[in-house]
């Protein structure tokens, strides 16, 4: 475990894990616990957190992993849409470069 990066990831087809991942995000982002959060994709959680997110967020929780970029992107879009009113995401998800697998979906959070 890297400092401020926690792994609670699940794997599987997006349709099979969406409810589990939604519950995980909800558990980590309860209004009483966090000020704001963002959902994203990376193939290197440590690099992604250290090259940008650590300046605005307190921690990263990796919540999904897949060898398929399309699966991660599909799940990210659905979760960003579900959390549209709460998340800091500007676009609906799936932006950025792909890189090599495995791919991870994460949520970064800023505590109250």
Secondary structure, DSSP 8 states (H G I E B T S, - for coil): --TTEEEEEE-S-HHHHHHHHHHHHHHH--TTTEEEEEEEEES-HHHHHHTTGGGT-SEEEEEEEES-HHHHHHHHHHHHHHTTTTS--SSSS--S---SS-EEEEEEEEE-
